[in-house]
Amino acid sequence: MDYLFTEEQVMIRDLARQIAEEKIRPVAAEYDESGEFPWPIVKILAESDLCGIYIPEQYGGTGGGVTDLVIATEELSKACGGISLAFAATALGTFPIILYGSEEQKKKFLPDIAAGKKLAAFAITEAEAGSDAGSIKTTAKKDGDSYILNGTKQWITNGGEAEVYTVIAMTDRTKGARGASAFIVEKGTPGFEFGKKEDKMGIRGSATRELIFTDCRIPKENILAREGMGFIVAMKTFDNSRPGVAAQAVGIAQGAFDLALKYSHERHQFGQPISSFQGIQFMLADMATQIEAARALVISAARMVDSGAKNIAGVSAMAKLYASDMAMKVTVDCVQIYGGYGYMKDYPVEKYMRDAKITQIYEGTNQIQRSVIAASLIKSLVKKK
């Protein structure tokens, strides 16, 4: 389908596709096996000027916003959902600064991120605070011209590799969710260390680590917005970033589908390619339709975010929900088309299935997405009365 991309967006798509095919695909299995972080690919992305496509021009980016981000993310994810996360998760950690950073904070942090010199990460999840983000226990206590952070964050994408972290911590427990604040914490700050690197089922080319804060002193200038704005910062960030997760899901699904389609034409049973069987044809038709529907929703959501529309939570959640559920279904069906071979690591399609699962979980489980969508629908109904 023609999504009426601009000339610049077509260039971004084609460049990301070329990098995915020539640089990422040949090493995807290697990084999946080793679990190492793909710094050589990050360097290529930086040299290709892709790292700043969603960052405003005045801070070193190209100003393409969320739409350009999802275009590139999908293409990179077609080759490897894990490796693409070094790129996409940096956007998650950067959006709070773009949305709520002061002019000084933007000038200090955004140019290096746009140039690919530094990666970013976002930290809200804890051992007892996943979907219930209001239960976070990490604290930030005001002390003169500083804040002192104490606590542990869990399952942080780009953890240990990123240089810039947006961290949500409680500045006033008595206020519940309204007592949370958002801070920028730089790697190397005394009292900021990293815990274990997680051994994951999928996206193994992405680093996932604990962040440990022990009397970590940061300057008061590193607070985003003001005290008590932490959950607003987090929720608005997710409104902007969830189309990126959805694009990752679409890319993973498309990558698996491309392999399954080709395999169905090469694999012969009963003297003919299995693609000639109606049962397989219907599976392929359904998968192609579902992928295209998800892509259309993702691009629509991204464009809505970039338009400056106020009520974007619902459509962002819809994109993430539908695309990730689709990716899980499609990748499972792709394994089915491969039959027994699909279950073997000698064939790449099983990796796509493992990578797809996390898209239903992070940046809000799909159960939470349904709650966000319902709340948005109810809110719009009340406004009409």
C-alpha positions in Angstrom: 0.0 0.0 0.0 1.0 3.6 -0.6 1.1 5.5 2.7 2.0 8.8 0.9 5.4 9.0 2.5 7.4 12.2 1.8 10.5 12.0 -0.2 12.6 12.2 3.0 10.6 9.4 4.6 11.1 7.2 1.5 14.8 7.8 1.9 14.7 6.9 5.6 12.8 3.7 4.8 15.1 2.7 2.1 18.2 3.4 4.1 16.9 1.5 7.2 16.0 -1.4 4.9 19.4 -1.5 3.4 21.1 -1.5 6.8 18.7 -4.2 8.0 19.4 -6.5 5.0 23.2 -5.9 4.6 24.3 -5.3 8.2 21.8 -6.7 10.6 20.4 -9.8 9.1 23.8 -11.5 8.6 24.6 -11.2 12.3 21.1 -11.5 13.9 21.5 -15.2 14.8 25.0 -14.5 16.3 23.7 -11.7 18.6 20.7 -13.8 19.5 23.0 -16.6 20.6 25.6 -14.6 22.4 23.3 -11.9 23.9 26.0 -9.3 23.3 25.1 -5.7 22.7 25.3 -4.7 19.0 27.6 -1.7 19.2 28.9 -2.2 15.7 25.3 -1.8 14.4 24.8 1.2 16.6 27.8 2.8 15.1 26.4 2.2 11.6 23.1 3.8 12.5 24.9 6.8 13.9 27.1 7.2 10.8 23.9 6.9 8.7 22.2 9.8 10.6 19.3 7.7 11.6 19.7 8.3 15.3 18.2 11.8 15.3 15.3 11.4 12.9 12.7 12.0 15.6 14.6 14.8 17.4 13.9 18.5 16.6 16.3 20.1 14.2 17.5 22.8 16.6 18.9 20.0 18.8 20.8 18.2 16.1 18.0 16.0 14.7 16.1 16.1 11.5 12.7 16.8 13.1 10.8 13.9 11.6 9.0 13.0 14.8 7.2 9.7 15.6 6.3 8.9 12.0 9.9 8.8 10.8 10.7 6.8 13.9 8.2 4.1 13.2 9.2 3.9 9.5 12.8 3.2 10.5 11.9 0.9 13.4 9.8 -1.4 11.3 12.5 -1.8 8.7 15.2 -2.6 11.2 12.9 -5.0 13.1 12.3 -7.0 10.0 15.9 -8.2 10.3 16.1 -8.4 14.1 13.7 -7.2 16.8 16.4 -7.3 19.4 19.1 -5.3 17.6 16.6 -2.7 16.5 15.8 -2.0 20.2 19.1 -0.2 20.7 17.6 2.4 18.3 14.0 2.3 19.4 14.6 2.1 23.2 16.8 5.2 23.0 13.7 7.1 21.6 11.8 5.9 24.7 14.4 7.4 27.0 14.7 10.6 24.9 11.0 11.5 24.6 10.7 12.7 28.2 13.5 15.2 27.5 11.9 16.3 24.2 8.5 16.7 25.8 9.4 18.1 29.2 13.0 19.1 29.2 14.1 22.7 29.8 16.0 24.5 27.1 19.2 23.9 29.0 18.5 20.1 29.3 17.6 19.8 25.7 20.8 21.6 24.6 22.9 19.4 26.9 21.5 16.0 26.1 19.7 15.9 22.8 22.6 16.7 20.4 24.7 13.7 21.5 21.7 11.4 21.3 20.8 12.7 17.8 24.4 12.1 16.7 24.4 8.6 18.0 27.2 9.4 20.4 25.0 8.4 23.4 22.1 6.0 23.9 19.2 6.7 26.3 16.9 4.6 28.5 13.7 4.9 30.4 13.3 3.6 33.9 10.0 3.2 35.7 9.6 -0.6 36.3 10.5 -2.2 39.6 10.1 -5.7 41.1 6.8 -4.8 42.6 5.8 -2.0 40.2 5.0 -3.2 36.7 1.5 -2.5 35.6 0.9 -0.9 39.0 3.4 1.9 38.4 2.0 3.8 41.4 3.7 1.3 43.7 7.3 2.3 42.8 9.6 2.4 45.8 12.6 4.3 44.4 12.8 7.6 46.2 14.4 11.0 45.4 14.9 13.2 48.5 15.6 16.9 48.1 18.9 17.9 49.8 20.0 21.4 49.2 20.8 21.9 45.5 20.6 18.1 44.9 18.3 15.1 45.0 19.4 11.8 46.5 18.1 8.7 44.8 17.7 5.3 46.4 16.1 2.2 45.0 16.3 -0.4 42.2 14.8 -0.4 38.8 14.2 -3.7 36.9 14.1 -4.9 33.3 15.5 -1.6 31.9 16.1 -1.8 28.1 19.5 -0.4 27.1 20.4 -0.7 30.8 24.2 -0.5 31.3 24.8 0.6 27.7 23.0 3.9 27.7 24.6 7.1 28.9 21.4 9.0 29.7 18.5 7.6 31.8 15.1 9.1 32.5 14.2 7.8 36.0 10.8 8.0 37.8 11.1 8.2 41.5 8.9 9.2 44.5 9.6 12.7 45.9 6.5 12.6 48.2 5.1 9.2 49.1 2.1 10.8 50.9 0.7 12.0 47.6 0.6 8.6 45.8 1.0 8.8 42.1 1.1 12.6 42.4 4.2 12.3 44.5 6.4 10.9 41.6 8.9 13.0 39.8 11.1 12.4 36.7 14.9 12.9 36.6 17.7 12.7 34.2 20.6 10.5 35.5 23.8 10.1 33.7 25.9 7.0 33.6 28.9 7.3 35.9 27.2 9.3 38.6 28.5 8.1 42.0 25.9 5.8 43.6 24.5 4.7 40.3 25.4 1.1 39.4 24.0 -1.8 37.3 22.8 -5.1 38.5 22.5 -8.4 36.6 22.0 -8.5 32.8 18.8 -10.6 32.2 18.9 -13.8 30.2 15.9 -13.4 28.1 13.7 -15.7 25.8 13.8 -13.2 23.0 15.2 -9.8 21.9 18.5 -11.2 23.1 20.6 -8.7 21.2 19.1 -6.0 23.5 20.6 -5.3 26.9 18.1 -5.6 29.8 19.5 -4.8 33.3 18.8 -3.6 36.8 19.6 0.0 37.8 20.7 0.4 41.4 20.7 3.8 43.1 22.5 4.0 46.5 22.6 7.6 47.8 23.0 8.7 44.2 23.2 12.5 44.3 22.1 14.4 41.2 21.8 18.2 40.7 18.3 19.7 41.1 18.7 20.9 37.5 18.2 17.3 36.4 14.5 17.2 37.3 12.1 17.1 34.4 9.3 19.6 34.5 8.7 19.9 38.3 8.1 17.8 41.4 5.0 15.7 41.2 5.0 15.6 37.4 6.6 12.1 37.1 3.6 10.1 36.1 2.4 12.7 33.7 5.8 12.6 32.1 5.7 8.8 32.0 2.2 8.6 30.5 2.8 11.3 27.9 6.0 9.5 27.0 4.2 6.3 26.4 1.6 8.0 24.3 4.5 9.0 22.0 6.5 5.8 22.2 3.9 3.1 21.9 3.6 3.5 18.1 7.3 2.6 18.1 6.6 -0.7 19.9 3.8 -1.3 17.4 6.2 -0.7 14.5 8.7 -3.1 16.0 5.9 -5.7 16.2 4.9 -5.0 12.5 8.5 -5.4 11.5 8.9 -8.7 13.3 5.7 -10.0 11.8 6.7 -8.9 8.3 10.1 -10.4 8.6 8.7 -13.8 9.7 6.0 -13.7 7.0 8.5 -13.0 4.2 10.5 -16.1 5.2 7.3 -18.2 5.5 6.0 -17.1 2.1 9.3 -18.0 0.4 9.5 -21.3 2.2 5.9 -22.2 1.3 6.9 -22.0 -2.4 10.1 -24.0 -1.9 8.8 -26.7 0.3 7.3 -29.6 -1.6 4.9 -32.2 -0.2 2.7 -34.7 -2.2 4.6 -33.6 -5.3 3.8 -29.9 -5.2 4.8 -26.8 -3.3 2.8 -26.4 -0.1 1.8 -22.9 -1.2 -0.5 -24.6 -3.7 -2.6 -26.0 -0.8 -5.7 -24.0 0.0 -5.1 -24.3 3.8 -1.7 -22.7 3.4 -3.0 -20.1 1.0 -5.7 -19.0 3.5 -3.0 -18.7 6.3 -0.8 -16.6 4.0 -3.8 -14.4 3.0 -4.9 -13.8 6.6 -1.3 -13.0 7.8 -0.7 -10.5 5.0 -4.0 -8.8 5.7 -3.4 -8.6 9.4 0.1 -7.2 8.9 -1.1 -4.5 6.5 -4.0 -3.6 8.8 -1.6 -3.2 11.7 0.8 -1.1 9.6 -2.0 1.2 8.6 -3.0 1.7 12.2 0.6 2.3 13.4 1.3 5.0 10.7 -2.1 6.6 11.4 -1.3 6.7 15.1 2.2 8.1 14.5 0.8 10.8 12.3 -1.8 11.7 14.9 0.9 12.1 17.5 3.0 14.3 15.2 -0.1 16.4 14.4 -0.1 17.7 18.0 -3.5 16.2 18.7 -4.3 16.2 22.4 -6.2 12.9 22.9 -3.6 10.4 21.6 -3.5 7.9 24.4 -6.3 5.8 23.0 -5.0 5.5 19.4 -1.4 4.9 20.6 -2.6 2.1 22.8 -4.7 0.7 20.0 -1.7 0.6 17.7 0.5 -1.2 20.3 -2.3 -3.6 21.3 -3.3 -4.6 17.8 0.2 -4.8 16.3 1.7 -6.9 19.1 -1.2 -9.3 19.3 -1.0 -9.6 15.5 2.8 -10.2 15.6 2.4 -13.0 18.1 -0.3 -14.7 16.0 1.5 -14.3 12.7 4.9 -15.5 14.0 3.3 -18.6 15.5 1.6 -19.3 12.2 4.9 -18.8 10.3 6.5 -21.5 12.5 3.5 -23.7 11.7 4.1 -23.3 8.0 7.7 -24.4 8.4 6.4 -27.4 10.3 9.1 -29.3 12.3 11.8 -27.2 10.7 10.3 -24.1 12.2 10.9 -25.4 15.7 14.6 -25.7 15.0 17.2 -23.0 15.6 18.7 -23.9 12.2 15.9 -21.9 10.7 15.4 -18.2 11.7 11.6 -18.2 12.0 11.5 -19.4 15.6 13.6 -16.4 16.7 10.9 -14.1 15.3 8.3 -15.9 17.5 10.5 -15.4 20.6 11.1 -11.8 19.8 7.4 -11.0 19.1 6.2 -12.0 22.6 7.8 -9.1 24.5 5.8 -6.6 22.3 2.7 -7.7 24.1 4.3 -7.0 27.5 6.6 -4.0 27.7 5.6 -0.4 27.7 2.3 -1.6 29.2 0.9 -5.1 28.9 -1.9 -5.5 26.4 -4.3 -5.8 29.3 -3.3 -2.3 30.4 -3.6 -1.1 26.8 -7.2 -2.3 26.8 -7.8 -0.3 30.0 -6.2 2.8 28.4 -8.4 2.4 25.3 -11.6 2.0 27.4 -10.8 5.0 29.5 -10.2 7.1 26.4 -13.5 6.0 24.9 -15.4 6.8 28.1 -13.7 10.1 28.5 -14.7 11.1 24.9 -18.3 10.1 25.6 -18.5 12.2 28.8 -17.1 15.2 26.9 -20.0 14.9 24.4 -22.6 15.2 27.1 
